[in-house]
Amino acid sequence: MRSKLNRIDHFFAFLEQRYAHEIFQRFGAAVESPVDPFNRHAHRGDFGLRVPPSARAVNEFFAGWRRELAHARKEAVACRDYVMAKLIYISGVRASELCQMRMKDLHWEAGDFGRFLVQGKGARGSGPRQREAFLFAEGRELLWWYVEEVRGLFSDDPEHPESPVWPSERLARDLGGMPNPVGPAVTTSTLRKALARASEAHLAGPVERIFPHLLRHACATHRYEAGMSLWEVQKLLGHDWTTTTVRYILSAQSDPEMASRRSSARAAQRLRVDTGGLS
């Protein structure tokens, strides 16, 4: 029986690795092994292609979630979870990086739209390294609204530089049980559960569930489809190696003709700007 299960699982692992994208493109179905993780081989690995929802499906998902916020039982908590998820999709940061953010890490004056610092994942086990993450116009507007209207509804001190940007709803207490100006931060598992509930209520399409890392894949895929270059997506995600970034955009809908027109336009723009190089 174990041998049969392994053969079935290996066949689906082969499909996931080689043909998952093509199957999804033709039939709108994600390939998934029928053998549950508890019955798989211990060192089977995860070969599945993470296929994010389309840009339209993601936008509709967040629009539905936003409409629900005003009717939430815990409005501040619901707004916090919504803004965190939307910011992952906009900026491409990891959920663990986002949860660790402190108020002092927000820099509204940096760049065109402001940036924030996160403790990024080091390459090849080198340990966490601080890096800049990007807000863009939509992220700045969303985060500003959260800081001005929502952040002060939690029990800790939002003005303290060490306070978490995304606090837990638990009361901020020190070891002696006294009120503490710096409260605990929300955990990634809390965000994952909030996304699961929102997916069940608002996500339509072949992709039935969103989790934080899939939003990161969606960010990379949709930015690349919209014309952002591979190198820019790499910087957005904080990757050291381009080969890592490529795995995030395997399901991207590419159009070689449009890409050629965009690259020609960029080259013409560089020629117009770099007049010194033509003289």
PLY file of the C-alpha trace (Angstrom):
ply
format ascii 1.0
element vertex 279
property float x
property float y
property float z
element edge 278
property int vertex1
property int vertex2
end_header
0.00 0.00 0.00
2.83 2.41 0.88
4.51 1.70 -2.44
1.32 2.50 -4.37
0.82 5.75 -2.47
4.40 6.81 -3.22
4.00 6.08 -6.93
0.79 8.10 -7.14
2.35 10.96 -5.22
5.49 10.92 -7.38
3.35 11.08 -10.53
1.50 14.17 -9.27
4.78 15.71 -8.12
6.03 15.27 -11.70
2.88 16.95 -13.05
3.26 19.82 -10.58
6.88 20.38 -11.51
6.60 20.05 -15.30
3.06 20.82 -16.39
1.25 22.66 -13.58
1.34 26.00 -15.41
0.15 24.55 -18.73
-2.69 22.65 -17.04
-3.76 25.77 -15.19
-3.67 27.83 -18.40
-5.78 25.35 -20.37
-8.25 24.10 -17.77
-8.09 26.62 -14.89
-7.31 23.84 -12.41
-4.35 23.67 -10.03
-2.53 20.33 -9.90
-2.44 18.88 -6.41
-1.51 15.43 -5.19
-4.44 13.41 -3.76
-2.05 11.97 -1.18
-2.27 14.12 1.95
0.96 15.37 3.62
0.69 12.86 6.46
0.92 9.92 4.04
3.63 11.31 1.80
7.26 10.30 1.83
9.16 12.26 4.48
11.62 13.77 1.96
9.22 14.25 -0.92
9.56 18.05 -0.88
7.21 20.69 -2.25
7.34 20.83 -6.04
4.03 22.60 -6.51
3.77 25.70 -8.64
2.23 28.48 -6.60
-0.35 29.93 -8.97
-1.71 33.22 -7.61
-5.16 34.56 -8.46
-5.43 36.95 -11.39
-5.01 40.67 -10.80
-8.74 41.14 -11.29
-9.58 38.41 -8.76
-7.18 39.92 -6.20
-8.65 43.40 -6.64
-12.19 42.06 -6.25
-11.09 40.09 -3.19
-9.70 43.18 -1.45
-12.69 45.30 -2.50
-15.08 42.82 -0.89
-12.97 42.62 2.23
-12.82 46.43 2.49
-16.61 46.71 2.35
-16.88 44.26 5.24
-14.65 46.25 7.62
-17.32 48.66 8.84
-19.48 45.74 10.01
-16.72 43.77 11.74
-17.18 42.89 15.43
-13.62 44.10 16.17
-13.19 46.87 13.63
-9.62 47.84 14.59
-8.41 44.24 14.35
-10.22 43.71 11.04
-8.69 46.90 9.60
-5.23 45.87 10.80
-5.48 42.46 9.11
-6.82 43.97 5.90
-4.06 46.60 5.65
-1.36 44.02 6.39
-2.59 41.70 3.65
-2.98 44.52 1.13
0.49 45.84 1.93
2.03 42.42 1.28
0.37 42.45 -2.14
1.53 46.01 -2.87
5.10 45.85 -1.55
5.91 42.15 -1.82
7.29 41.81 1.72
7.15 38.58 3.69
4.56 38.23 6.45
7.32 37.67 9.02
9.05 40.88 7.91
5.83 42.84 8.15
4.94 41.57 11.64
8.31 42.73 13.01
7.90 46.35 11.87
8.22 49.07 14.49
6.94 52.63 14.29
10.52 53.86 13.91
10.84 51.81 10.72
8.37 54.03 8.84
10.07 56.70 6.72
7.45 58.79 4.96
10.05 61.13 3.49
12.09 58.46 1.66
11.72 58.06 -2.09
8.66 59.35 -3.92
6.02 57.73 -1.74
7.84 56.75 1.46
9.52 53.49 2.40
9.82 51.25 5.43
12.57 49.08 6.86
12.19 45.35 7.38
14.46 42.63 8.68
14.94 40.75 5.44
15.86 37.12 4.99
19.58 36.63 4.42
20.80 34.51 1.51
22.10 30.99 2.18
21.57 31.08 5.92
23.51 34.32 6.47
20.92 35.61 8.94
18.44 38.51 8.73
19.53 41.67 7.00
17.78 45.03 7.07
16.41 46.25 3.75
14.11 48.93 2.38
10.62 48.03 1.22
8.55 50.16 -1.14
5.11 51.64 -0.52
4.18 53.13 -3.91
1.28 55.59 -4.09
-1.45 53.11 -3.12
0.51 51.72 -0.19
1.32 55.17 1.17
-2.34 56.21 1.13
-3.43 52.96 2.76
-0.76 52.94 5.47
-1.30 56.63 6.24
-5.00 55.96 6.78
-4.18 53.04 9.09
-1.66 55.01 11.18
-3.90 58.06 11.48
-7.30 56.40 11.98
-6.76 52.85 13.26
-3.42 52.44 15.01
-4.42 54.55 18.04
-7.37 52.26 18.82
-5.05 49.61 20.31
-4.01 49.61 23.97
-0.32 50.51 23.66
1.35 53.84 22.84
1.42 54.41 19.05
3.85 57.32 19.48
6.56 55.15 21.01
9.26 54.41 18.40
9.58 50.78 19.55
5.85 50.08 19.37
4.84 47.59 16.69
3.10 48.94 13.64
0.77 45.93 13.80
0.00 45.36 17.50
-1.78 42.38 18.98
-5.18 43.01 20.52
-3.83 41.63 23.81
-3.26 44.24 26.51
0.28 45.57 26.74
1.67 44.50 30.14
5.17 44.25 31.57
6.45 41.33 33.67
4.95 42.84 36.80
1.50 43.11 35.24
1.69 46.89 34.89
0.67 48.68 31.68
3.47 48.79 29.13
3.70 51.49 26.42
5.13 48.92 23.98
2.68 46.12 23.27
3.19 42.73 21.64
3.14 42.44 17.87
0.66 40.39 15.91
1.86 36.96 14.76
2.01 35.52 11.25
-0.44 32.78 12.24
-3.04 35.43 13.13
-2.64 37.02 9.69
-2.84 33.61 8.02
-6.13 32.84 9.79
-7.57 36.24 8.84
-6.65 35.65 5.19
-8.24 32.20 5.28
-11.52 33.65 6.56
-11.45 36.48 4.02
-10.68 34.03 1.19
-13.69 31.92 2.08
-15.93 34.99 2.04
-14.60 37.08 -0.85
-12.30 35.10 -3.16
-13.79 33.91 -6.46
-12.13 31.87 -9.19
-10.06 28.71 -9.55
-7.74 29.71 -6.70
-9.82 29.05 -3.59
-7.51 30.17 -0.80
-4.98 32.94 -0.27
-2.16 32.76 2.24
0.51 35.42 2.91
3.24 33.95 0.72
0.85 33.55 -2.20
0.18 37.29 -1.99
3.94 37.80 -2.35
3.85 35.62 -5.48
0.85 37.60 -6.74
2.74 40.85 -6.22
5.71 39.61 -8.25
3.57 38.09 -11.01
1.26 41.06 -11.48
4.08 43.63 -11.32
5.98 41.66 -13.96
2.88 41.37 -16.16
2.35 45.14 -15.83
5.80 45.85 -17.28
8.18 45.85 -14.31
11.47 44.24 -15.32
12.83 41.08 -13.73
15.61 43.04 -12.02
13.12 45.50 -10.53
10.93 42.64 -9.26
14.06 41.10 -7.73
14.79 44.31 -5.84
11.15 44.65 -4.79
11.14 41.17 -3.24
14.58 41.56 -1.66
16.15 38.59 -3.43
19.91 38.22 -3.81
19.60 35.82 -6.74
17.60 36.32 -9.93
16.99 32.57 -10.14
14.94 32.87 -6.94
12.82 35.66 -8.43
12.14 33.64 -11.59
10.35 31.00 -9.50
7.89 33.69 -8.37
6.78 34.65 -11.89
6.48 31.24 -13.56
2.72 31.70 -13.97
3.01 35.20 -15.45
0.98 35.91 -18.60
3.69 37.22 -20.93
3.24 39.01 -24.25
6.52 39.11 -26.22
5.24 41.70 -28.69
4.14 44.09 -25.96
7.41 43.51 -24.11
9.32 44.37 -27.30
7.39 47.64 -27.71
8.02 48.58 -24.08
11.74 47.82 -24.30
12.00 49.89 -27.50
10.23 52.78 -25.80
12.61 52.57 -22.83
15.63 52.53 -25.14
14.32 55.57 -27.03
13.73 57.38 -23.75
17.31 56.68 -22.64
18.64 58.04 -25.93
16.64 61.24 -25.54
17.80 61.76 -21.94
21.44 60.78 -22.41
22.28 63.52 -24.92
25.84 63.68 -23.68
26.47 60.15 -24.91
25.50 61.12 -28.49
27.69 64.18 -28.85
0 1
1 2
2 3
3 4
4 5
5 6
6 7
7 8
8 9
9 10
10 11
11 12
12 13
13 14
14 15
15 16
16 17
17 18
18 19
19 20
20 21
21 22
22 23
23 24
24 25
25 26
26 27
27 28
28 29
29 30
30 31
31 32
32 33
33 34
34 35
35 36
36 37
37 38
38 39
39 40
40 41
41 42
42 43
43 44
44 45
45 46
46 47
47 48
48 49
49 50
50 51
51 52
52 53
53 54
54 55
55 56
56 57
57 58
58 59
59 60
60 61
61 62
62 63
63 64
64 65
65 66
66 67
67 68
68 69
69 70
70 71
71 72
72 73
73 74
74 75
75 76
76 77
77 78
78 79
79 80
80 81
81 82
82 83
83 84
84 85
85 86
86 87
87 88
88 89
89 90
90 91
91 92
92 93
93 94
94 95
95 96
96 97
97 98
98 99
99 100
100 101
101 102
102 103
103 104
104 105
105 106
106 107
107 108
108 109
109 110
110 111
111 112
112 113
113 114
114 115
115 116
116 117
117 118
118 119
119 120
120 121
121 122
122 123
123 124
124 125
125 126
126 127
127 128
128 129
129 130
130 131
131 132
132 133
133 134
134 135
135 136
136 137
137 138
138 139
139 140
140 141
141 142
142 143
143 144
144 145
145 146
146 147
147 148
148 149
149 150
150 151
151 152
152 153
153 154
154 155
155 156
156 157
157 158
158 159
159 160
160 161
161 162
162 163
163 164
164 165
165 166
166 167
167 168
168 169
169 170
170 171
171 172
172 173
173 174
174 175
175 176
176 177
177 178
178 179
179 180
180 181
181 182
182 183
183 184
184 185
185 186
186 187
187 188
188 189
189 190
190 191
191 192
192 193
193 194
194 195
195 196
196 197
197 198
198 199
199 200
200 201
201 202
202 203
203 204
204 205
205 206
206 207
207 208
208 209
209 210
210 211
211 212
212 213
213 214
214 215
215 216
216 217
217 218
218 219
219 220
220 221
221 222
222 223
223 224
224 225
225 226
226 227
227 228
228 229
229 230
230 231
231 232
232 233
233 234
234 235
235 236
236 237
237 238
238 239
239 240
240 241
241 242
242 243
243 244
244 245
245 246
246 247
247 248
248 249
249 250
250 251
251 252
252 253
253 254
254 255
255 256
256 257
257 258
258 259
259 260
260 261
261 262
262 263
263 264
264 265
265 266
266 267
267 268
268 269
269 270
270 271
271 272
272 273
273 274
274 275
275 276
276 277
277 278
